[in-house]
Amino acid sequence: MTTHKHLADVEIDSEALAIHLSKYLHDDFDLEAFEEAMGKVYGAYAIVAYNMEANKIYFMRNKERPLCLFEDQFNFCHIVTGK
């Protein structure tokens, strides 16, 4: 991300993104509010977030970063990101 201080006043961009998204990834997930929140994120990202309380996994990416999820022959799930 080019700048992250508008998301949260912390030094590390990943932490700012986690703080920002934690406001939206919960049991009563609101897609419209989430999409609006993601509109405030600038730069490349591929994110996998797990909400322990809701027991849900969220996968997010933009066009600048690949994100692939697949299951192998042993029923293990793999997540691959990067170029």
C-alpha positions as CSV (number, residue, x, y, z in Angstrom):
1,M,0.0,0.0,0.0
2,T,1.3,3.4,-0.8
3,T,0.0,5.0,2.4
4,H,-1.9,3.5,5.3
5,K,-2.2,6.2,8.0
6,H,-5.8,6.9,6.9
7,L,-6.7,3.4,7.8
8,A,-5.0,3.3,11.2
9,D,-2.3,5.3,12.9
10,V,0.3,2.6,13.1
11,E,3.7,2.1,11.5
12,I,3.1,-1.2,9.6
13,D,0.7,-1.2,6.6
14,S,-0.4,-4.8,7.3
15,E,-1.4,-3.9,10.8
16,A,-3.3,-0.9,9.5
17,L,-5.2,-3.1,7.1
18,A,-6.0,-5.7,9.8
19,I,-7.3,-3.0,12.1
20,H,-9.4,-1.5,9.3
21,L,-10.9,-4.8,8.2
22,S,-11.6,-6.0,11.7
23,K,-14.4,-3.5,11.8
24,Y,-16.2,-5.3,9.0
25,L,-15.4,-9.0,9.2
26,H,-17.9,-10.2,11.8
27,D,-21.0,-12.4,12.2
28,D,-23.4,-9.8,10.7
29,F,-21.3,-9.3,7.6
30,D,-22.5,-6.4,5.4
31,L,-21.1,-6.7,1.9
32,E,-22.0,-3.2,1.0
33,A,-20.1,-1.7,4.0
34,F,-17.2,-4.1,3.4
35,E,-16.9,-3.0,-0.3
36,E,-17.0,0.6,0.8
37,A,-14.2,-0.1,3.4
38,M,-12.1,-1.8,0.8
39,G,-12.5,1.2,-1.5
40,K,-10.3,3.1,1.1
41,V,-7.4,0.6,0.6
42,Y,-4.8,1.7,-1.9
43,G,-2.0,-0.5,-3.3
44,A,-1.6,-4.2,-4.0
45,Y,-3.0,-6.8,-1.6
46,A,-4.0,-10.5,-1.3
47,I,-5.5,-11.2,2.1
48,V,-6.8,-14.2,4.0
49,A,-8.5,-13.4,7.2
50,Y,-10.0,-15.8,9.8
51,N,-12.7,-14.7,12.2
52,M,-12.5,-17.1,15.2
53,E,-15.8,-16.1,16.7
54,A,-17.8,-16.5,13.5
55,N,-15.6,-19.5,12.3
56,K,-15.4,-17.9,8.8
57,I,-12.5,-17.4,6.4
58,Y,-12.5,-14.3,4.2
59,F,-10.4,-14.2,0.9
60,M,-9.7,-10.8,-0.6
61,R,-7.5,-9.7,-3.5
62,N,-7.3,-6.9,-6.0
63,K,-6.2,-7.1,-9.6
64,E,-2.6,-6.5,-8.7
65,R,-2.1,-9.6,-6.6
66,P,-3.0,-13.3,-7.4
67,L,-4.6,-15.4,-4.8
68,C,-5.2,-19.1,-5.3
69,L,-6.9,-21.7,-3.1
70,F,-6.8,-25.4,-3.9
71,E,-7.2,-28.8,-2.3
72,D,-4.7,-31.5,-3.0
73,Q,-5.2,-35.3,-3.3
74,F,-4.7,-35.6,0.5
75,N,-7.5,-33.2,1.2
76,F,-5.1,-30.4,2.4
77,C,-6.0,-26.9,1.4
78,H,-3.3,-24.7,0.1
79,I,-3.3,-20.9,-0.4
80,V,-0.8,-19.3,-2.8
81,T,-0.2,-15.6,-3.3
82,G,2.5,-13.6,-5.0
83,K,3.8,-13.2,-8.4
